[in-house]
């Protein structure tokens, strides 16, 4: 039945090898692959109901009814679900992020992963994980990875239609993954960022003299990250993680005019991570399209990392996350 609501939960993911740039904006096809860790602490819950009595789609985000561009983007994405299901019924979407929205903490990843599962099921579809990943990617490139838990590899694909641009879980040692932690240091209270990721990627690709070099380094980083995971070598994975983040931001900063997400506490937190490593603590920083610093570490070192991040002036909240599960129906 398409007139009954479905609710799904999905977690955001943090890319260890970054996704930054598209080869096809209309289909949301990435310019290169990526590799991520799904995080249990950053979750979205979404309920979708296809209601034959509705004349238009409705969207409620974090208890606030949405209009304008946000609603239009969601409605256009829902058209993909309607096309797959062979229906034209309008939908009601009620979604909530249990962490700051549009702040650089990958809320679009968890949001569209949860939406893909909830909307497809509410429309009467039973899509396999690969098809869900493909569907989620149409809303947000990073959402393709949030269909899965743990460590995930996104494939850029080569087909013009994007059918092979999907994510897949990495076959990693379960004990190694279970020991991973991500300490999330929120800068500036989690306020919405000034540069949206989608527009910033396009601007960077069009204007940054470092963009081509950024794309060229991704395949090598992916090979190095996968080798580190296979060898259970967290230090090697951490080196790639921090290097990939810095290379992505270097390309963004070199955009004209610049795309600069960092704030003074961002730099202070990054310096604190280097000081932790100098003391023998396993800690490697990564940053997405926002000012917040996420620190890859272990269960054993996570308390020391969290305490250090909490002491950085300008860091307003610290959360330690275990690896998260893939999207599921509640």
N, C-alpha and C positions, 0 to 999 in steps of 0.2 A: 504493500500500500504506500502511495506517495503522500498521503495526507497525515502521516504520523511523524512526530519529531524523532531525530536521532542526535545523540550527544557523543562527542569524541574528545579525548585528551591527547595532546601532543606536547613534546618538549622542544625548546629551542636547542640549537647546536652551535658550537663555536668551531669555526674552521681553524685547523692547525696548519694546513696548507690553504691559503686564502683563495676565495672566489672574488674576482674584481674585474669586471668587464664582460661584455656580451659580443657574440658574433652575429646574433640576430635578435634585435630588441623586441620585435613583434612576438616571436615564439619564446622569448626569454632563454635563449641558448647561450651557455657560457662560452667565453673565449678560450678557456682552459679548464682542466679538471680541478678538483679540490678534495680535501680530506678533512673530516670533522669528528668531534666528540659530542654526542648528545648529552644534555645536562638535565638531571632530574629536578634541580631547583628552579628552573625557568620553564614554567608550564602554562599552557593555554587550554581553556575548556570552551568548547563551541557546540551550540545546539542549532540544528537546521530543521526547518519544517517547510515543506512545499505545500502551500495552502491554496487550493483552487479558488477561494473567495477573494484572494488578493489581486489587485490590478497592477501593483508594482512591487519590486523587491524592497525589503526593509532590513536595515542593519542597525544593531545596537552593539556598541563597542565600549566595554568597561562601564556599562550601565548608562551610556549616553547615546541617544539616537543620532545616527550619522546622516549627513546629506552631502551634496556636492561631489567633489572628486573622489573622496573615500568610498562613498556609496556607489558611484559610477564604476569605479575599478572593480569592486566586489560583484556588482551586477553583471559586468562584462565577463568576469571569470565564471560566474554561475551559468552563463550561456553555454560554456563548454560542457558542463554537467548535463544541462538540458538537452544538448545535441546528442550526447552519448546515450541518454535515457529515452530519447524520442518524445520529450514532453515540452510544453511551453509554460508550465505552471510557475507562477512567481513564488519566491521563498522569503521566509523570515529567518534571519541569522542573528543569534544572540551569542556574543563571544566575550570572553574576559581573559586578560593576561594577569597572571599572579606575580608580575614584576613590571618595571616601567616600560611603557609602550613608546615605540618610535624614538628610542633613546640610544641605540647602538648596542642593544642586548639581544638582537635577533628575534624580536617579537613577530616579524613577518614570517620567519621560518616556522615557528610553532603555530602561528595563526593559520597559515595556509595549509599546513599539514593536517591540523585538526579539521579545518574546513573541508579539505579534500575527502577525508574519511567520512565525516558526518554528512556532507551534502550528497556524496555518491550513494551512501546507504539510504538516506532519506528519499532519494530519487529511485530507489529500487534496484540499484546496481550492486554487484559484488565483485569489485575490482581486486586483482591480485596486487601484491606490493609494488611490482614494477610499474603497473598501470597507475597506481596511486601516486607514485613518485613522479611520473610524467605529468599527471594532472596537477599536482601541487607545484611543480616547476613553472607552470603557466602563470601562477599567481606570484611566486617569489622563487628565484633561482635557488636560494639556500633551503627553501621548504622541501625540496626534493630529498634532501638528506634527513630531515626530521621524521620521515616515515619510518625510519629504522632507529634502533637503539645502539648504544655503544659507539665504536669506531666505524665510520662510514666513508666510502669513496664515491665521489660524484664523477661520472664520465661525461666529458664534454660532447662526445658523439661526433659523427662525421656526416650524418644524413641531413639533407636540407630540411626535411619535415620534422626533425628533432626527435624522432621516435627512439633513437638510441642515446639520447641525452638524459640519462636517468642515474639514480644512485643505487648502490648495493652495499650491504654490510661487509665489513672486512673480517675474514676468518682469523681472528686473533686469539691468543691464549687467554682463556677466561680469567685466570688469576691475575695476569698482567693488567687486563682492563679493569677488573674489580678494584685494584689498588690505585688507579688513577683518581686524582681529584683536580677540580678547577676552583680556585679561589677568585671570586669576582669582586673587585674593588670598584664601587660606583662612585663616580666623580660628579660633583655638582647637583646631587639630589635626584639624578635620573631625569632631568628636564629633557623635553624633546630636542632633538638635534636640529641644527640650522641647515644642513645639507642632506637631503634624502639620498639614500644609497643609489637608487636607480638613476636619478639625474646626475649624481656625482660621478658614477661610473661612465656615463656617456660623455660628460664634460672632460673627464680625465683622458679617455681614449682619444678624444678629438684635439686636445690641447697640450697634453703633457709630453715633453721630449723623452721622458723615461718610461712611457707606457709600453712601448715595444719590448724594451728590456725586461720589464716586469713579466709580460706574458711569456717571454722566452725562457725565464728561469723556473717556471712552474713545473714543467715535466720532470726536471732534475730533482726538484724538491719533493715531488710525489714519489719518485723512485727511492729517494733517501728515506722518506718517512715510512714507506711500506717496508723497506729493509730493516729499519729500526724496530718497527712493530714486530716483525717476524723474529728478530733477535732478542726481543724483550728488553731493548736498550732505551731506557727513558731519557738518558742524557742526550743520545743522538737524536731522538724524536724532539726533545726540547730545543736543541740547537736549530733544527729545521723550523720548528714552530715560531721561534722568536725571529729568525731571519726572514721567514715568509711575511710576517706581519710588518716588519720594518721595510721590506722591499715594496709591499703594497702601499704603505703610507708615503714612502719616498715618491712613488709615482703620483700619488694624489697631491702631495704637497707641491710638486713641480708643475701642477696644472696652472693654467693662466686664464683668469686669476686663480689663486691657490684654493685647494680644498683641504683645509686644516682642521682636523677634529680635536687635536690635542689641546689641553689646557695645562696651566702650570702644575696642578696636582698629577696629571698624567705623567709628566716628565719626572716628577718626584717619586711616583710609584715605580716607574721603570728603573730609576736609580736604586731604589730600595731592593728591587729584585736582584740587581747585580750585586749589591752588598750581601744579600742572603747567600748567593752562590759563592761569594768569596769566603764565607764562613762555613761552607760545606753543606749548605741546605740545597736540596734539589728544587729549583724554581726557575721557570722560564716564562717570560711575559708574552702576551699576544693582545692585540687590540683590533676591534672591528671598526665599522664606520661610526665612530663615536669616541668620547673621551675616556671611557672606562678601561681599566686594565684588568685582564684576566690572567691568572698565573697557573700554569700547568705544574702540578706537583704530585706527591704521593700521599697516601693516607697518613703515613708516619710523620711527614713534614708539614702537613696541612695546617696544624694548629700554629706552628711557628710562623708560617707564611701569613695566615689570617691576622695574627696579632701585629705583625710588621705592617701589613697593609692598613689596618685600622688606625695605626699611629701616624700615618702620612697626612699632613694638613691638607684639607680639601677633599679627602675621601670621606663620603658621608654614610656609606653602608658597606658591609662586607658579608658575603655569603660564600659558604663552602659547599660545592656540589659534588655528588657522586655521579657516575655515568647514569644516564637516563634510559628508559625503555622507548621503544618505538610507539607510534600513534596507535591508540586502541579505543574501542567503543566502551562507554561506561554503562 
